[in-house]
Every structure is written in structure tokens, then in C-alpha cells.
Amino acid sequence: MSDGRLTGRILGTEVANLGNMRTAVRSGLSDAGMFLPAYFPSDLPNINLVGDLSFLGTNSQAMGAAMTEYIVNCADCQAELKRLGVVYTTSHASDSYQILTTKPIRNAEDLRGLRLRVGGPHHARWAEAMGAVGANVSVGETFEAISQGVLDGTIASTADMISFRLDDVITHISTLRLGTYHSTISHAIGNNTWKRLSADDRRAIAEASSVASAMSTQRWAHEMASAAEADARTKGVEFIEPSDALVAASEAFKEQDLASIVDRAEGRDGLTNVADKIAEFERLVDKWTAIAESVDNDPEMMAEQIKQEVWANVDFTRYGL
């Protein structure tokens, strides 16, 4: 997309990983890297506000696109990123999270006392409401924690069965749908690196990121999830349909939690205009769900739609600066 002007070299996780990505990018050790905003709650509260609206997610491609359009046009989000020293490009998303455990989960009673790895505060709140205990454990440490009996399971994508070898320790999957994980920055670019680029090269990076994010969503939410489910079934992992009572309890929590987010974000995080921000994100979720369904979730067509709907309206002589 840059006509060969931009090249790159991939650094391994021994140099830059999710935990130290902020330091790696800000220091210039890495020009770009994947950020998970949940790792930096005090630095990125406005991004985490919409990132934590996991339970709105039913279509993975739509959630990645909704995050992209929202953050690109969110002045408060952009201010947070500037203070952090990075420039936002795009987001990708998972399939619907489910409950992966070493014990069968059919009813709310089965969750009581269980220790579950959670990827964000929204799932931690859900676990607490259901009587379980949410543990803030790095995703890379999930296998060891479960194998040693420290955790009873995780709230995660079924793709984690492949990605993190959980197929060796997980025996049951409750198919209760718990929203997407879309709180991602697929390629956070260091501010100093961004400044050195021409407007044309910045646009090339942004548009290339859109393609990569759509492909990552396709891989994470569809291809790997399907492969992981098929592999799990061959290994005898039991897939359990949740009881109607558990579904109802979960849906009741989601409604109550959404209603409480405004007070929590304004009081704890000091954010402003929270209700309007949530309403705007909900509007974008509806918009992009319709678009994703119209193109049958095709990643190349989704990237093209993001190019037209988002990047065509961005002035790259000023964006990110």
C-alpha cells in the first residue's frame, strides 16, 4: 500500500510483548505493536469505557469496525493516546466468549466459588454477580494456572484452546455467550515514528491496518474458533448448553451492568459525557452490524468499508499529532 516505501522487521515476544509494549513503543525499541487497553486502565479510561462494553458484541467484524470508527473520532480517546505517546490505527475482535472449565457448568449454582480467569473488569463483574471469583491472570499464564489447580477455568474465546494449549486442561465448555473481546489496538504506532512519516505513508499504514485487523478477526473469531471446537470435540471436551435460568440471570446482569456504567465511569474514572459516549458507540455497533451482515462478514470487503467510512474522512497531515 506504500508502493514499497515502507518495510519492516517483526520482533519476537522476548523483545516486546503485551505487558511491556507501552515501554517498547514509547522508547523506540519497537515502532509499532499490539496494545490491549485493558492493560493500561489508568492511561486509557475513555477507550476502556467502550472496550468494556463487551456484552453488546454479537458480530465480531462489526465490533472491530465500531471500535475503529469510534476511537478515530473520539477527541478524549485521542488525547489519552497522545499522552501515552502512541497513535491509534484499528481494532480487531474475538468470537463470543464462553466459559471454559474443568467442571461442568449448567446452572448458576455450578458457578458459585469457581475461580475463573477474566480478561477485563466487565467479565470480573459478571463472575462476581454469578457467585464466581474473577482472577486477573495474564492470558499467557492461563494454562499453568489451570493445570496447577489455581484456576477452575477461564472466560475466553474457544480459540484459546489452540492458542494457549488449553485443550490439555479444559474438559467442559459452557456455550453461554458473553460478548466479544474488542478492546484491542491492532497496531499502535510510536508518536515519534508517526511524525517522521509522510501523510501518504500514514494513510498507507492506517489502511493496511484495516485489512490486517479484518483478517485477524476472521482468523481469531471464525477460523481458529471453528478449528478449536472441532479439535475439542475429538478430544472429548463436553459442550454444555446453559440452563434457561442461567441465561436469564446472565441477561439480567447485562442490563443492570449497562445501566450502572455511567455512574461508575463518572465517579471512579472522572469521565465526562459518558451516557452520550455509550449511545454513540451503540449507534456504531448497530451501523457496523448492518454493514457486516450485508457483506457476509467478508474481511476484504469490511476493510474496504472502513477505508470509505473512516479513513476517507481523516486528514493525515494532522491525525495523531
VENBELFEN-V848428 format. One record per residue. N is the residue number from 0. RES is the residue in three letters. D_CENTER is the distance of its C-alpha to the mean C-alpha in whole Angstrom. Layout:
N_RES_D_CENTER ; N_RES_D_CENTER
This chain:
0_MET_26 ; 1_SER_28 ; 2_ASP_31 ; 3_GLY_31 ; 4_ARG_31 ; 5_LEU_27 ; 6_THR_27 ; 7_GLY_25 ; 8_ARG_25 ; 9_ILE_22 ; 10_LEU_22 ; 11_GLY_21 ; 12_THR_19 ; 13_GLU_23 ; 14_VAL_23 ; 15_ALA_19 ; 16_ASN_16 ; 17_LEU_13 ; 18_GLY_15 ; 19_ASN_18 ; 20_MET_16 ; 21_ARG_17 ; 22_THR_21 ; 23_ALA_21 ; 24_VAL_20 ; 25_ARG_22 ; 26_SER_25 ; 27_GLY_25 ; 28_LEU_24 ; 29_SER_22 ; 30_ASP_22 ; 31_ALA_18 ; 32_GLY_15 ; 33_MET_11 ; 34_PHE_10 ; 35_LEU_7 ; 36_PRO_9 ; 37_ALA_9 ; 38_TYR_11 ; 39_PHE_13 ; 40_PRO_14 ; 41_SER_17 ; 42_ASP_17 ; 43_LEU_14 ; 44_PRO_15 ; 45_ASN_15 ; 46_ILE_11 ; 47_ASN_10 ; 48_LEU_12 ; 49_VAL_10 ; 50_GLY_7 ; 51_ASP_9 ; 52_LEU_10 ; 53_SER_8 ; 54_PHE_12 ; 55_LEU_12 ; 56_GLY_10 ; 57_THR_13 ; 58_ASN_13 ; 59_SER_10 ; 60_GLN_11 ; 61_ALA_12 ; 62_MET_9 ; 63_GLY_8 ; 64_ALA_12 ; 65_ALA_12 ; 66_MET_9 ; 67_THR_12 ; 68_GLU_15 ; 69_TYR_14 ; 70_ILE_13 ; 71_VAL_16 ; 72_ASN_19 ; 73_CYS_18 ; 74_ALA_21 ; 75_ASP_19 ; 76_CYS_16 ; 77_GLN_18 ; 78_ALA_21 ; 79_GLU_18 ; 80_LEU_17 ; 81_LYS_21 ; 82_ARG_22 ; 83_LEU_19 ; 84_GLY_21 ; 85_VAL_18 ; 86_VAL_17 ; 87_TYR_14 ; 88_THR_14 ; 89_THR_11 ; 90_SER_8 ; 91_HIS_7 ; 92_ALA_5 ; 93_SER_6 ; 94_ASP_10 ; 95_SER_11 ; 96_TYR_11 ; 97_GLN_14 ; 98_ILE_17 ; 99_LEU_18 ; 100_THR_21 ; 101_THR_24 ; 102_LYS_26 ; 103_PRO_26 ; 104_ILE_24 ; 105_ARG_26 ; 106_ASN_27 ; 107_ALA_26 ; 108_GLU_29 ; 109_ASP_27 ; 110_LEU_24 ; 111_ARG_26 ; 112_GLY_26 ; 113_LEU_24 ; 114_ARG_22 ; 115_LEU_18 ; 116_ARG_15 ; 117_VAL_12 ; 118_GLY_9 ; 119_GLY_9 ; 120_PRO_13 ; 121_HIS_12 ; 122_HIS_12 ; 123_ALA_15 ; 124_ARG_17 ; 125_TRP_17 ; 126_ALA_18 ; 127_GLU_21 ; 128_ALA_22 ; 129_MET_22 ; 130_GLY_24 ; 131_ALA_22 ; 132_VAL_21 ; 133_GLY_18 ; 134_ALA_18 ; 135_ASN_15 ; 136_VAL_16 ; 137_SER_14 ; 138_VAL_13 ; 139_GLY_16 ; 140_GLU_18 ; 141_THR_17 ; 142_PHE_20 ; 143_GLU_23 ; 144_ALA_22 ; 145_ILE_22 ; 146_SER_25 ; 147_GLN_27 ; 148_GLY_27 ; 149_VAL_25 ; 150_LEU_22 ; 151_ASP_23 ; 152_GLY_19 ; 153_THR_16 ; 154_ILE_13 ; 155_ALA_11 ; 156_SER_11 ; 157_THR_14 ; 158_ALA_13 ; 159_ASP_14 ; 160_MET_17 ; 161_ILE_18 ; 162_SER_15 ; 163_PHE_17 ; 164_ARG_20 ; 165_LEU_19 ; 166_ASP_22 ; 167_ASP_25 ; 168_VAL_24 ; 169_ILE_22 ; 170_THR_25 ; 171_HIS_23 ; 172_ILE_20 ; 173_SER_20 ; 174_THR_19 ; 175_LEU_18 ; 176_ARG_15 ; 177_LEU_13 ; 178_GLY_10 ; 179_THR_7 ; 180_TYR_3 ; 181_HIS_3 ; 182_SER_3 ; 183_THR_5 ; 184_ILE_8 ; 185_SER_10 ; 186_HIS_13 ; 187_ALA_14 ; 188_ILE_18 ; 189_GLY_20 ; 190_ASN_22 ; 191_ASN_26 ; 192_THR_25 ; 193_TRP_24 ; 194_LYS_27 ; 195_ARG_29 ; 196_LEU_28 ; 197_SER_30 ; 198_ALA_28 ; 199_ASP_28 ; 200_ASP_26 ; 201_ARG_24 ; 202_ARG_23 ; 203_ALA_23 ; 204_ILE_20 ; 205_ALA_18 ; 206_GLU_20 ; 207_ALA_19 ; 208_SER_15 ; 209_SER_15 ; 210_VAL_17 ; 211_ALA_15 ; 212_SER_11 ; 213_ALA_13 ; 214_MET_14 ; 215_SER_11 ; 216_THR_10 ; 217_GLN_14 ; 218_ARG_14 ; 219_TRP_11 ; 220_ALA_11 ; 221_HIS_15 ; 222_GLU_17 ; 223_MET_16 ; 224_ALA_15 ; 225_SER_19 ; 226_ALA_20 ; 227_ALA_19 ; 228_GLU_20 ; 229_ALA_23 ; 230_ASP_24 ; 231_ALA_23 ; 232_ARG_26 ; 233_THR_28 ; 234_LYS_28 ; 235_GLY_29 ; 236_VAL_25 ; 237_GLU_26 ; 238_PHE_24 ; 239_ILE_25 ; 240_GLU_25 ; 241_PRO_24 ; 242_SER_27 ; 243_ASP_27 ; 244_ALA_28 ; 245_LEU_24 ; 246_VAL_23 ; 247_ALA_25 ; 248_ALA_24 ; 249_SER_20 ; 250_GLU_21 ; 251_ALA_23 ; 252_PHE_20 ; 253_LYS_18 ; 254_GLU_20 ; 255_GLN_22 ; 256_ASP_19 ; 257_LEU_18 ; 258_ALA_21 ; 259_SER_21 ; 260_ILE_18 ; 261_VAL_21 ; 262_ASP_23 ; 263_ARG_21 ; 264_ALA_19 ; 265_GLU_22 ; 266_GLY_24 ; 267_ARG_22 ; 268_ASP_20 ; 269_GLY_23 ; 270_LEU_21 ; 271_THR_23 ; 272_ASN_23 ; 273_VAL_20 ; 274_ALA_21 ; 275_ASP_22 ; 276_LYS_18 ; 277_ILE_17 ; 278_ALA_19 ; 279_GLU_18 ; 280_PHE_15 ; 281_GLU_16 ; 282_ARG_18 ; 283_LEU_16 ; 284_VAL_14 ; 285_ASP_18 ; 286_LYS_19 ; 287_TRP_16 ; 288_THR_16 ; 289_ALA_20 ; 290_ILE_20 ; 291_ALA_17 ; 292_GLU_20 ; 293_SER_23 ; 294_VAL_22 ; 295_ASP_21 ; 296_ASN_17 ; 297_ASP_19 ; 298_PRO_17 ; 299_GLU_20 ; 300_MET_21 ; 301_MET_17 ; 302_ALA_18 ; 303_GLU_21 ; 304_GLN_20 ; 305_ILE_18 ; 306_LYS_21 ; 307_GLN_23 ; 308_GLU_21 ; 309_VAL_19 ; 310_TRP_21 ; 311_ALA_24 ; 312_ASN_25 ; 313_VAL_24 ; 314_ASP_26 ; 315_PHE_26 ; 316_THR_29 ; 317_ARG_27 ; 318_TYR_23 ; 319_GLY_21 ; 320_LEU_25
